[in-house]
């Protein structure tokens, strides 16, 4: 549902209203909210739950408990948060909600949900306006197991896990709080000789982490779909949902639709390709005419891009990211990997985001005839292909950078900002490292 009433997100003090840039063609008839600076942060004066069909909030609430639930139960409670008759899987709640023919909510008890528990491996989707909410904490979904039994073998530790696509250490985190990826070895002997590596040998997974891995120390990403919605075409709201893995992306919306998609306090990470030629983004939204808004969300470790938005023949997509991030995208030999990218004619507002350390691409890359206003964002490029680019504007795209910082280093060519035929307007932009490059008729001017 588009253009519904909006209410203030928080009762902030010391709000400083920020004017939209002149020439930025955001549709303020449909999506009319103010941008403010609060305590040095850029914020949209909007309540996320008001951005979707209000029938969701008065509709049926179906409960899911992955530990104690049963898909034979009704899923209904005396009140929200009553899990006495909860279903066990999220897809069973989708089936029950769809049968009502009306908007509904899926309240998922905090905990771990693995492999086919979300959409039955892409086979069960909502058909109505819906909200999926982690209740009492994080709903953690992984396209693989959360606990693995390991046994010693041939200088490695092995487990009976088939169709493995990527492998990570959960016990060793990067500076950004992400799992540390293991490298794939060519054979078991090489794995035994290489610290922090893995190899798939028939139906057996072998790892070498320099010792005995704990049951929950290794994230094994298998060939399952993530939060994949290819047919759903109505409003969709996500809160406290954290997805790991997915051969079509950790989050993927693809239907031709006029609707809004909203996420709050979510993460979409470690998408895993079904084959080396089928690389997918961590979070991808296509063909949606409406507002796609994420608040405090992360899309990192994508096999290709982190955040990726495409109209692909359906005009009208408007994207709002507030306090979102994307780090360390690009898997194996992937090229043109970006932390955030828009295509076609997408309009986008980025407020206070952090993007960095992707391989063979650009951290924030706007392409074709897109228009993007970024305020208070940071991008750090440390590429491996000979050129590091933090912000890049290509083709006929327009980009406004307000109080943003670009940091590009480590390669023969380093650009904090590159206008590759695109038009860039700056206000308070800082190149903390790397230069400003203008090519192919592009331009960089103040506003």
C-alpha positions in Angstrom: 0.0 0.0 0.0 1.5 3.3 -1.1 1.3 6.8 0.3 -0.3 5.9 3.6 -0.1 8.3 6.6 3.2 8.7 8.3 3.9 9.5 11.9 7.1 10.7 13.7 9.6 7.9 14.4 10.8 9.3 17.8 10.1 12.3 19.9 13.6 13.6 19.3 14.8 16.9 20.8 16.9 19.4 19.0 15.7 18.4 15.6 17.3 20.3 12.7 15.3 20.0 9.5 17.4 19.3 6.4 16.2 20.4 3.0 16.0 17.9 0.1 18.6 18.8 -2.6 17.3 20.9 -5.4 16.9 18.7 -8.5 16.5 15.5 -6.5 13.2 14.0 -7.9 12.1 12.0 -4.9 8.3 11.6 -5.1 7.1 13.5 -2.1 3.5 13.1 -3.0 3.6 9.4 -2.3 6.5 9.3 0.2 6.4 12.6 2.0 8.5 12.7 5.2 11.1 15.1 6.5 14.8 14.5 6.9 16.3 15.8 10.1 19.6 16.0 11.9 19.4 14.8 15.5 22.6 14.8 17.6 24.7 14.8 14.5 22.8 11.9 12.8 20.6 12.1 9.8 17.2 10.6 10.3 13.9 10.3 8.5 10.9 11.6 10.5 8.9 8.4 10.0 7.6 5.5 12.0 8.6 2.3 10.0 5.4 0.4 10.9 3.3 3.2 9.4 4.9 2.5 6.0 3.0 -0.7 5.4 -0.7 -1.7 5.1 -2.3 -0.9 8.5 -4.4 -4.1 8.2 -1.2 -6.0 9.0 -1.3 -4.6 12.6 -4.9 -5.5 13.2 -4.8 -8.8 11.4 -4.4 -12.3 12.7 -1.2 -13.1 14.6 0.3 -16.5 14.0 2.9 -17.8 16.4 6.0 -19.9 15.7 8.3 -21.6 18.1 11.1 -23.6 16.5 11.9 -25.5 19.6 8.5 -26.4 21.2 6.0 -25.7 18.4 4.2 -28.1 16.2 3.0 -27.4 12.6 -0.2 -29.2 13.5 -1.1 -26.5 16.0 -3.3 -23.5 15.1 -0.5 -21.0 15.7 -3.1 -18.8 17.5 -2.7 -17.3 21.0 -4.9 -15.6 23.5 -2.8 -12.5 22.9 0.3 -11.5 21.0 3.2 -13.5 22.5 1.2 -16.5 23.6 3.1 -19.4 22.1 1.1 -22.2 23.7 -0.3 -23.3 20.4 2.6 -22.2 18.2 3.6 -23.7 14.9 7.2 -25.0 14.5 8.1 -23.5 11.1 7.7 -20.1 9.6 6.4 -21.5 6.3 3.6 -23.3 8.1 2.5 -19.9 9.5 2.6 -18.5 6.0 0.3 -21.3 4.8 -2.2 -20.7 7.6 -2.1 -16.9 7.1 -2.6 -17.2 3.4 -5.7 -19.3 4.0 -7.5 -16.4 5.7 -7.3 -14.2 2.6 -6.4 -11.2 4.8 -3.3 -9.4 6.1 -1.6 -11.1 9.0 1.5 -11.2 11.2 4.0 -14.0 11.9 5.4 -13.7 15.4 8.5 -15.9 15.6 9.9 -16.8 19.0 13.6 -15.8 19.3 15.8 -18.6 18.4 17.4 -20.5 15.5 15.6 -21.7 12.4 17.6 -23.7 9.9 17.6 -24.9 6.3 13.9 -25.3 5.1 12.3 -23.8 8.1 11.7 -20.3 6.6 10.1 -20.7 3.2 10.3 -24.5 2.7 13.3 -23.9 0.5 11.5 -21.3 -1.5 8.3 -23.2 -2.0 6.0 -21.5 0.5 5.5 -17.7 0.4 3.0 -15.3 1.8 0.2 -14.2 -0.5 -1.2 -11.4 1.7 0.2 -8.3 3.3 2.4 -9.7 6.1 4.9 -8.9 8.9 7.5 -11.3 10.1 8.8 -10.3 13.5 11.4 -11.9 15.8 9.5 -11.9 19.2 11.5 -11.3 22.3 14.8 -11.2 20.4 16.4 -12.3 17.1 14.9 -14.7 14.7 18.1 -16.3 13.3 17.7 -18.2 10.1 20.6 -20.1 8.5 20.7 -22.0 5.2 22.5 -24.7 7.0 22.8 -26.2 10.5 23.5 -24.3 13.7 25.2 -27.3 15.3 27.6 -29.7 13.7 29.1 -32.9 15.0 32.8 -33.1 14.1 35.2 -36.1 14.1 38.9 -36.2 13.4 40.0 -37.6 10.0 43.2 -37.3 8.0 44.6 -34.2 9.7 41.2 -32.4 9.4 37.9 -32.6 11.2 34.9 -33.8 9.2 31.1 -33.9 9.3 28.4 -35.5 7.2 27.2 -32.3 5.5 26.3 -32.3 1.8 25.8 -29.5 -0.8 28.1 -27.1 1.1 28.6 -23.7 -0.6 30.5 -21.5 1.9 32.0 -22.1 5.4 32.7 -19.6 8.1 34.2 -19.5 11.6 31.6 -18.1 14.1 34.2 -18.0 16.9 36.6 -15.6 15.1 35.0 -12.3 14.0 36.2 -9.6 11.7 36.5 -6.0 13.0 32.9 -5.4 11.7 31.5 -8.3 13.7 31.2 -10.7 10.8 32.1 -14.4 10.7 35.6 -15.1 9.2 35.4 -17.1 6.0 37.4 -20.2 5.4 39.1 -20.7 2.1 38.2 -23.7 -0.1 41.0 -26.2 -0.6 41.3 -28.3 -3.7 41.5 -31.6 -1.8 41.6 -33.2 1.7 45.4 -33.2 1.8 45.6 -29.5 0.9 42.9 -28.8 3.6 45.0 -30.7 6.2 48.0 -28.6 5.3 46.2 -25.2 5.2 44.9 -23.5 8.3 41.4 -22.0 8.1 40.4 -24.0 5.0 37.6 -26.4 4.0 36.9 -28.9 1.3 33.9 -31.0 0.3 34.7 -34.7 -0.4 31.6 -36.5 -1.6 29.0 -36.1 1.2 31.7 -35.2 3.8 32.8 -31.7 4.8 36.4 -31.3 6.0 37.7 -28.3 7.9 41.1 -27.3 9.3 40.9 -24.5 12.0 44.0 -25.6 13.9 42.1 -27.6 16.5 38.9 -29.3 17.3 35.9 -27.1 16.3 33.1 -26.7 18.7 29.6 -27.8 17.6 28.6 -24.2 17.0 31.9 -22.7 16.0 31.5 -23.3 12.3 28.7 -21.9 10.1 28.1 -24.3 7.2 26.1 -22.6 4.4 24.4 -25.2 2.3 22.4 -25.1 -0.9 19.1 -23.7 0.5 17.3 -20.6 -0.4 17.3 -17.7 2.1 14.4 -15.3 2.7 13.4 -15.7 -1.0 10.1 -14.2 -2.2 9.6 -14.5 -5.9 5.8 -14.3 -6.1 4.7 -12.3 -3.1 3.5 -8.9 -4.3 2.0 -7.1 -1.3 3.4 -5.1 1.6 6.0 -6.9 3.6 7.5 -5.9 7.0 10.5 -7.6 8.7 11.8 -6.9 12.2 14.5 -8.7 14.2 15.0 -11.1 11.3 18.6 -12.2 10.7 19.3 -14.4 7.7 22.6 -16.3 6.9 23.1 -17.8 3.5 20.8 -18.4 0.5 21.6 -19.5 -3.0 19.3 -16.7 -4.4 20.5 -14.2 -1.7 19.9 -13.9 2.0 17.0 -11.6 1.1 15.5 -11.6 -2.4 12.2 -9.9 -3.6 11.5 -10.4 -7.3 7.8 -10.1 -8.1 6.5 -7.3 -10.2 4.6 -5.3 -7.6 3.2 -2.0 -6.4 3.9 -2.3 -2.7 6.2 -1.2 0.2 8.9 -3.4 1.8 10.2 -2.4 5.2 12.9 -3.9 7.4 13.9 -2.9 11.0 16.9 -4.2 13.0 17.6 -7.0 10.5 20.7 -8.5 8.8 21.1 -10.4 5.6 24.6 -12.0 5.2 26.7 -14.7 3.5 24.7 -15.4 0.4 26.1 -18.5 -1.2 26.1 -19.2 -5.0 24.5 -22.4 -6.3 27.4 -22.4 -8.8 30.4 -20.2 -9.4 28.5 -18.5 -12.3 25.3 -17.8 -10.2 26.6 -15.2 -7.7 23.9 -13.5 -5.7 23.7 -10.4 -3.6 23.2 -10.4 0.2 20.0 -8.3 -0.2 18.3 -7.7 -3.6 15.0 -6.1 -4.4 13.7 -6.0 -8.0 10.7 -4.7 -9.9 9.0 -3.0 -7.0 7.0 0.2 -7.6 6.9 1.6 -4.1 9.0 2.4 -1.0 11.8 0.0 0.0 13.0 1.1 3.5 15.4 -0.4 5.9 16.3 0.9 9.3 19.4 -0.3 11.3 19.9 -3.2 8.9 23.1 -4.9 7.5 23.7 -6.7 4.2 27.2 -8.1 4.3 29.3 -10.9 3.0 27.3 -11.2 -0.2 28.5 -13.5 -2.9 28.3 -10.4 -5.1 26.7 -7.1 -3.9 25.5 -6.2 -0.4 22.5 -4.0 -1.1 21.2 -4.2 -4.7 18.2 -2.5 -6.1 16.9 -2.8 -9.7 13.7 -1.6 -11.4 14.2 -4.0 -14.3 11.3 -2.6 -16.3 9.0 -1.7 -13.4 9.4 2.0 -12.7 8.9 3.7 -9.4 11.2 2.2 -6.8 12.2 4.5 -4.0 14.8 3.3 -1.5 15.5 4.6 2.0 18.3 3.2 4.1 18.8 4.7 7.6 21.7 3.6 9.8 22.4 0.6 7.5 25.7 -1.0 6.6 27.4 -3.4 4.2 30.9 -5.0 4.5 33.2 -7.5 2.8 31.1 -8.4 -0.2 32.4 -10.5 -3.1 33.0 -14.3 -3.1 35.7 -16.3 -4.9 36.3 -14.8 -8.3 33.4 -12.4 -8.3 33.8 -9.0 -9.9 31.9 -5.7 -9.8 30.9 -6.3 -6.2 29.5 -3.3 -4.4 28.4 -2.5 -0.8 25.4 -0.5 -2.2 24.2 -0.2 -5.7 21.2 1.1 -7.6 20.2 0.6 -11.3 17.8 1.8 -13.9 15.8 4.8 -12.5 15.7 4.0 -8.8 15.5 7.0 -6.4 17.5 6.5 -3.1 18.2 8.2 0.2 21.0 6.9 2.3 21.2 8.3 5.9 24.2 7.5 8.1 25.4 4.3 6.4 28.7 2.5 6.6 30.0 0.5 3.6 33.4 -1.1 3.0 36.0 -3.7 2.1 34.2 -5.3 -0.9 36.3 -6.9 -3.7 36.5 -5.9 -7.3 33.9 -3.2 -7.3 32.9 0.1 -5.6 31.4 0.6 -2.1 28.6 2.9 -3.1 27.9 2.8 -6.9 24.9 4.4 -8.6 24.4 3.6 -12.2 22.3 4.4 -15.3 19.6 7.1 -14.6 19.4 6.7 -10.8 19.3 9.6 -8.3 20.8 9.2 -4.9 21.1 11.5 -1.9 23.6 10.3 0.7 24.0 12.2 4.0 26.3 11.3 6.8 27.6 8.1 5.1 31.1 6.6 5.1 32.7 4.3 2.5 36.0 2.5 2.8 37.5 0.8 -0.2 40.4 -1.6 -0.1 39.9 -3.5 -3.3 42.0 -6.3 -4.8 41.7 -5.5 -8.5 44.2 -2.6 -8.8 41.6 0.2 -8.2 39.9 1.2 -5.0 36.7 3.4 -5.3 34.6 4.5 -2.3 31.8 6.5 -4.1 31.1 6.2 -7.8 28.5 7.8 -10.1 28.2 6.3 -13.6 26.3 6.8 -16.8 23.5 9.4 -16.5 23.1 9.0 -12.7 22.9 11.9 -10.2 24.4 11.8 -6.8 24.3 14.2 -3.9 26.9 13.6 -1.1 26.3 15.6 2.1 28.7 15.3 5.0 30.0 12.0 3.6 33.5 10.6 3.8 35.3 8.5 1.2 38.3 6.4 2.1 40.2 4.6 -0.7 43.6 3.1 -0.3 45.8 0.1 -0.9 45.9 -0.1 -4.7 47.7 1.6 -7.7 44.6 3.8 -8.2 42.6 5.1 -5.2 39.5 7.3 -5.5 37.4 8.5 -2.6 35.0 9.8 -5.3 34.7 9.0 -9.0 32.3 10.6 -11.5 32.4 8.2 -14.4 30.2 10.3 -16.8 27.8 10.8 -13.8 26.9 14.1 -12.1 27.9 14.5 -8.5 27.1 17.4 -6.1 28.9 17.7 -2.8 28.5 19.5 0.5 30.9 18.8 3.3 32.4 15.8 1.5 35.7 14.6 2.9 38.3 12.4 1.1 40.1 10.9 4.0 42.3 9.0 1.6 42.3 8.7 -2.2 41.5 11.4 -4.8 38.6 12.7 -6.8 38.4 11.5 -10.4 36.3 12.9 -13.2 36.1 10.9 -16.4 33.9 10.5 -19.6 32.2 13.9 -19.2 31.3 13.5 -15.5 31.3 16.4 -13.1 31.7 17.1 -9.4 30.4 20.4 -8.1 29.2 21.9 -4.7 25.6 22.4 -3.9 
